Amino acid sequence: MKKNILELCLSPDLGGLELFMLGCIEHFSKKTKLFIAIVPEKKLHNTLSGNNLFLLKRNKLFPFLPAMKLAHFIDKNNIDIIHFHWTKDIATVVLAKLLSKRKPKVIQSRHMRMTRFKDDVYHKWLYKHINLVHAVTHQVKEQLETFIPADIRPNIEVVHPGTTIPMVNKEEKECLIEKYALKDHFVVGMVGRIEEAKGQYILLDAVARLNTLDLKVLIVGQAMNNAYLQTLKEKTVQLGIEKKVIFTGFTTAVDTHIQLCNLTVLATEEETFGLVVIESMANGVPVIATNKGGPLEIITHGINGLLFDRTAEDLSNKIQMLYDDASLHLTISKHALESVKEKFNAHKQLNILYRIINES
């Protein structure tokens, strides 16, 4: 039996978590009656529209207020399941469930790590009213099992996020090659929000060690802090690599920018999953990723990607390896694409998640 699902995320951002929600919306809306709750005048609102859209302002100090509005929406639209994504929405969602007459099932997609015990009265009360947690990796599942007491722990299911194999827009790609002056250069890319936690500075230090190579660096993404961005730009001057490094800013043409690269780097200290890793792999672009967290469930070192220890020295060695060895580069590229098709196909993964949610 099909159930009415409410996809909810009151985050103001548009990163991997929010993009995953958009994928759920697109996929689930073809299978059942779907409603969407988002915060007004933020990035998701700019992306979504339609009659089933419910705009709800988050109230950090008094979640009871938005919860009352949400409960009314739940009852009015016969919502059977609330599927939420942002951990900060947990209190609003649980309160809305309890205030509603329908008492819908509550399912959380857990995109972030859990690092502390949830054994206080408040968190025990919250998790007692969650029916299912979807963990995006096995590591996240293990953390949930460690930090949430067994007597109130929801059922936990692991479903990896997926992606699609993109088309190549040759004309757009050629325009960008000309715009960034990349022709005949070996291009190292980093895609994602520009913030210190993402480790752009490590890539700059690594490239400085390879100053004799014909490299170009493409740093793609929006700066979360202009001061940090300025620090990175000053660092390129200090290292003598300012002519090698291009900051593109925010773009919606992520796949085309990835296709400009010979390899991409993920240097986050411990990424929960790493959507950009499988996006690069789907474009046939080898990835060098930190050897912690989500990448360990995606990359088999030396087969479909490379792992590094988050030092500039090790990263420079791995870049040099792919720069020098065209055969290795080709082999990793081929296996990366095969991995996406077999393990991280968005349609397949979302089908699994929908079945789990609908049967919850």
C-alpha positions as CSV (number, residue, x, y, z in Angstrom):
1,M,0.0,0.0,0.0
2,K,1.4,3.4,-1.0
3,K,1.7,5.9,1.9
4,N,1.8,9.7,1.8
5,I,5.3,10.8,2.5
6,L,6.5,14.2,3.8
7,E,10.1,15.0,2.9
8,L,11.4,17.6,5.4
9,C,14.5,19.6,5.6
10,L,14.7,23.1,7.2
11,S,18.4,23.6,6.4
12,P,19.4,26.9,4.7
13,D,22.2,25.3,2.7
14,L,22.5,23.3,-0.5
15,G,25.2,20.7,0.1
16,G,25.3,17.0,-0.1
17,L,22.6,16.4,2.5
18,E,20.2,18.7,0.7
19,L,21.0,17.3,-2.8
20,F,20.3,13.8,-1.4
21,M,16.9,15.1,-0.3
22,L,16.2,16.5,-3.8
23,G,17.0,13.1,-5.2
24,C,14.5,11.5,-2.8
25,I,11.9,14.0,-3.9
26,E,12.4,13.4,-7.6
27,H,12.4,9.6,-7.2
28,F,9.6,9.2,-4.5
29,S,7.2,11.6,-6.2
30,K,6.9,9.1,-9.1
31,K,5.9,6.4,-6.7
32,T,3.5,8.0,-4.3
33,K,1.9,11.2,-3.1
34,L,4.7,13.4,-1.8
35,F,4.8,16.6,0.2
36,I,7.8,18.8,0.9
37,A,8.5,20.9,3.9
38,I,11.4,23.4,3.7
39,V,12.4,26.8,5.1
40,P,11.3,29.8,3.1
41,E,13.6,32.1,1.1
42,K,16.7,29.8,1.3
43,K,18.5,27.7,-1.2
44,L,16.1,24.8,-1.3
45,H,13.2,27.2,-1.7
46,N,14.9,28.6,-4.8
47,T,15.1,25.1,-6.2
48,L,11.6,23.7,-5.4
49,S,8.1,24.8,-6.2
50,G,4.6,23.2,-6.5
51,N,1.3,22.8,-4.7
52,N,2.6,20.2,-2.3
53,L,5.3,22.6,-0.9
54,F,5.0,23.6,2.8
55,L,7.1,26.6,3.9
56,L,8.0,26.4,7.6
57,K,10.4,28.6,9.5
58,R,12.6,26.9,12.0
59,N,12.6,28.1,15.6
60,K,15.7,26.9,17.5
61,L,14.6,28.2,20.9
62,F,10.9,27.3,20.6
63,P,10.5,24.3,18.3
64,F,6.9,23.9,19.7
65,L,5.7,26.8,17.5
66,P,6.8,25.3,14.1
67,A,5.8,21.9,15.4
68,M,2.2,23.0,15.9
69,K,2.1,24.3,12.3
70,L,3.6,21.1,11.0
71,A,1.2,18.9,13.0
72,H,-1.7,20.8,11.4
73,F,-0.2,20.2,8.0
74,I,0.3,16.5,8.7
75,D,-3.4,16.0,9.7
76,K,-4.7,18.1,6.9
77,N,-2.8,16.2,4.2
78,N,-3.0,12.7,5.8
79,I,0.7,12.3,6.1
80,D,1.7,8.7,6.9
81,I,5.5,9.1,7.0
82,I,7.8,12.0,7.8
83,H,11.2,11.5,6.3
84,F,13.7,14.2,7.5
85,H,17.4,14.7,6.8
86,W,18.8,17.5,9.0
87,T,19.6,16.5,12.5
88,K,18.7,20.0,13.8
89,D,15.1,19.3,12.8
90,I,14.7,16.3,15.1
91,A,12.8,18.2,18.0
92,T,10.4,19.9,15.6
93,V,9.6,16.6,13.8
94,V,9.1,14.6,17.0
95,L,6.9,17.3,18.6
96,A,4.8,17.5,15.4
97,K,4.3,13.8,15.5
98,L,3.1,13.9,19.0
99,L,0.9,16.9,18.5
100,S,-0.8,15.5,15.4
101,K,-3.8,13.2,15.4
102,R,-2.3,10.9,12.7
103,K,0.9,10.1,14.6
104,P,2.9,9.5,11.4
105,K,6.0,7.2,11.4
106,V,9.2,9.2,11.6
107,I,12.2,8.3,9.6
108,Q,15.6,10.0,9.7
109,S,18.3,9.8,7.1
110,R,21.5,10.2,9.1
111,H,24.1,12.0,6.9
112,M,26.4,13.0,9.7
113,R,28.6,11.2,12.2
114,M,27.5,10.7,15.8
115,T,30.3,11.3,18.3
116,R,28.7,11.4,21.8
117,F,26.2,9.4,23.9
118,K,22.5,10.1,23.6
119,D,21.7,8.7,27.0
120,D,20.3,11.8,28.7
121,V,16.6,12.2,29.3
122,Y,16.0,14.6,26.4
123,H,17.7,12.5,23.7
124,K,16.1,9.3,25.0
125,W,12.7,11.0,24.7
126,L,13.5,12.1,21.1
127,Y,14.8,8.8,19.8
128,K,12.0,6.8,21.4
129,H,9.7,8.5,18.9
130,I,11.8,7.8,15.8
131,N,10.8,4.6,14.0
132,L,13.7,4.1,11.7
133,V,17.1,5.6,11.0
134,H,18.6,5.4,7.5
135,A,22.4,5.4,7.9
136,V,24.3,6.5,4.8
137,T,27.3,4.2,5.7
138,H,28.1,1.2,7.8
139,Q,30.3,3.4,9.9
140,V,27.4,5.7,10.8
141,K,25.3,2.6,11.7
142,E,28.1,1.5,14.1
143,Q,28.2,4.9,15.7
144,L,24.4,5.0,16.2
145,E,24.5,1.5,17.8
146,T,27.3,2.7,20.1
147,F,25.9,6.0,21.2
148,I,22.1,5.4,21.3
149,P,21.0,3.2,24.2
150,A,19.6,-0.1,23.0
151,D,16.3,0.2,24.8
152,I,15.2,3.4,22.8
153,R,17.3,2.8,19.6
154,P,15.3,2.9,16.4
155,N,15.8,0.2,13.8
156,I,18.8,1.1,11.6
157,E,19.1,0.4,7.9
158,V,22.2,1.2,5.7
159,V,21.6,2.4,2.2
160,H,24.5,4.2,0.5
161,P,23.7,7.3,-1.6
162,G,24.0,7.0,-5.3
163,T,24.6,9.1,-8.4
164,T,23.9,9.0,-12.1
165,I,26.2,8.7,-15.1
166,P,26.2,12.2,-16.6
167,M,26.2,13.2,-20.2
168,V,29.2,15.1,-21.6
169,N,28.4,18.5,-22.9
170,K,31.3,18.9,-25.3
171,E,30.5,22.5,-26.2
172,E,30.2,23.6,-22.6
173,K,33.4,21.7,-21.7
174,E,35.4,23.4,-24.5
175,C,34.1,26.8,-23.4
176,L,35.3,26.2,-19.8
177,I,38.7,24.8,-21.0
178,E,39.2,28.1,-22.9
179,K,37.8,30.2,-20.0
180,Y,40.2,28.7,-17.4
181,A,43.1,28.2,-19.9
182,L,43.4,24.5,-19.2
183,K,44.3,23.2,-22.6
184,D,47.2,20.6,-22.5
185,H,47.5,20.9,-18.7
186,F,47.1,18.1,-16.1
187,V,44.2,19.4,-14.0
188,V,43.7,18.6,-10.3
189,G,40.3,19.5,-9.0
190,M,38.6,19.9,-5.7
191,V,34.8,20.3,-5.6
192,G,32.8,21.4,-2.6
193,R,32.3,24.2,-0.1
194,I,35.3,26.3,0.5
195,E,35.9,26.0,4.2
196,E,38.9,25.0,6.3
197,A,37.4,21.6,7.2
198,K,37.4,20.6,3.5
199,G,41.2,20.9,3.4
200,Q,41.9,23.1,0.3
201,Y,45.1,24.3,2.0
202,I,46.4,20.7,2.0
203,L,46.0,20.6,-1.7
204,L,47.8,23.9,-2.2
205,D,50.8,22.6,-0.1
206,A,50.8,19.4,-2.1
207,V,50.9,21.2,-5.4
208,A,53.7,23.5,-4.2
209,R,55.8,20.3,-3.8
210,L,55.1,19.5,-7.4
211,N,56.0,22.9,-8.8
212,T,58.0,21.4,-11.7
213,L,55.0,19.5,-13.0
214,D,52.6,21.0,-15.6
215,L,49.6,21.2,-13.2
216,K,46.6,23.4,-13.0
217,V,44.4,23.3,-9.9
218,L,40.6,23.9,-10.1
219,I,39.0,24.7,-6.8
220,V,35.2,24.6,-7.4
221,G,32.7,25.8,-4.9
222,Q,31.3,28.6,-2.8
223,A,33.3,30.2,0.0
224,M,31.6,29.8,3.4
225,N,34.0,32.4,4.8
226,N,35.5,35.1,2.7
227,A,38.4,35.5,5.1
228,Y,39.4,31.8,4.6
229,L,39.1,32.2,0.8
230,Q,41.4,35.3,1.0
231,T,43.8,33.2,3.1
232,L,43.9,30.5,0.4
233,K,44.6,33.1,-2.3
234,E,47.4,34.7,-0.3
235,K,48.8,31.2,0.3
236,T,49.0,30.6,-3.4
237,V,51.2,33.7,-3.7
238,Q,53.4,32.7,-0.8
239,L,53.9,29.3,-2.3
240,G,54.5,30.7,-5.8
241,I,51.6,28.8,-7.4
242,E,49.1,31.6,-8.0
243,K,49.3,31.1,-11.7
244,K,48.4,27.4,-11.3
245,V,45.3,27.8,-9.1
246,I,41.8,28.8,-10.2
247,F,39.0,29.5,-7.9
248,T,35.8,29.1,-9.9
249,G,33.2,30.1,-7.3
250,F,29.8,28.5,-7.0
251,T,28.5,26.6,-10.1
252,T,25.6,24.4,-10.9
253,A,27.6,22.8,-13.7
254,V,29.4,20.5,-11.3
255,D,29.7,17.5,-13.7
256,T,31.2,19.6,-16.5
257,H,33.7,21.0,-14.1
258,I,34.7,17.5,-12.9
259,Q,35.1,16.5,-16.5
260,L,37.8,19.2,-16.9
261,C,39.9,17.4,-14.3
262,N,42.4,14.5,-14.7
263,L,41.8,13.7,-11.0
264,T,39.9,15.1,-8.0
265,V,40.9,15.3,-4.4
266,L,38.7,15.0,-1.2
267,A,40.8,16.2,1.7
268,T,38.1,16.4,4.5
269,E,39.4,15.0,7.7
270,E,36.6,12.5,8.0
271,E,33.8,12.8,5.4
272,T,30.7,10.9,6.5
273,F,30.1,9.6,3.0
274,G,31.6,11.8,0.2
275,L,29.0,12.3,-2.5
276,V,31.6,14.2,-4.6
277,V,33.7,11.0,-4.6
278,I,31.1,9.0,-6.4
279,E,30.2,12.0,-8.7
280,S,33.9,12.1,-9.8
281,M,33.9,8.3,-10.3
282,A,30.7,8.6,-12.4
283,N,32.5,11.0,-14.7
284,G,35.4,8.5,-15.0
285,V,37.7,10.8,-13.1
286,P,40.1,9.1,-10.5
287,V,39.7,10.3,-6.9
288,I,42.4,10.7,-4.2
289,A,40.5,10.8,-0.9
290,T,41.3,10.9,2.8
291,N,41.7,7.4,4.3
292,K,39.0,7.8,6.9
293,G,35.2,7.8,7.0
294,G,33.0,7.3,4.0
295,P,35.7,7.0,1.3
296,L,36.8,3.7,3.0
297,E,33.4,2.2,1.9
298,I,33.7,3.6,-1.6
299,I,37.4,3.3,-2.6
300,T,39.5,0.2,-2.8
301,H,43.0,1.7,-2.8
302,G,44.8,1.3,-6.1
303,I,41.8,-0.3,-7.8
304,N,39.0,2.3,-8.2
305,G,40.8,5.3,-6.5
306,L,43.6,6.2,-4.2
307,L,43.6,7.0,-0.4
308,F,46.0,9.3,1.4
309,D,46.8,10.1,5.0
310,R,45.8,13.8,4.8
311,T,49.3,15.1,4.7
312,A,50.6,17.3,1.8
313,E,53.5,15.0,1.4
314,D,51.4,11.9,0.8
315,L,48.9,13.8,-1.4
316,S,51.7,15.1,-3.6
317,N,53.0,11.5,-3.9
318,K,49.6,10.2,-5.0
319,I,49.1,13.1,-7.5
320,Q,52.6,12.4,-8.9
321,M,51.7,8.7,-9.2
322,L,48.7,9.4,-11.4
323,Y,50.6,12.1,-13.3
324,D,53.4,9.7,-14.2
325,D,51.5,6.5,-14.8
326,A,48.9,6.8,-17.6
327,S,48.2,3.1,-17.4
328,L,47.3,3.3,-13.7
329,H,45.2,6.4,-14.4
330,L,43.2,4.6,-17.1
331,T,42.7,1.5,-15.0
332,I,41.5,3.4,-12.0
333,S,39.2,5.5,-14.2
334,K,37.6,2.4,-15.7
335,H,37.1,0.6,-12.3
336,A,35.7,3.8,-10.8
337,L,33.0,4.0,-13.4
338,E,32.2,0.3,-12.9
339,S,31.9,0.8,-9.2
340,V,29.3,3.5,-9.6
341,K,27.3,1.4,-12.0
342,E,27.4,-1.7,-9.7
343,K,27.2,-0.2,-6.2
344,F,26.2,3.5,-6.3
345,N,23.5,3.7,-8.9
346,A,21.1,6.4,-7.7
347,H,18.0,4.7,-9.1
348,K,18.8,1.4,-7.5
349,Q,19.8,2.9,-4.2
350,L,16.7,5.1,-4.0
351,N,14.5,2.2,-4.9
352,I,15.9,0.3,-1.9
353,L,15.4,3.3,0.4
354,Y,11.8,3.9,-0.8
355,R,10.9,0.2,-0.1
356,I,12.4,0.5,3.4
357,I,10.5,3.7,4.1
358,N,7.2,2.5,2.6
359,E,7.3,-0.7,4.6
360,S,8.3,1.0,7.8
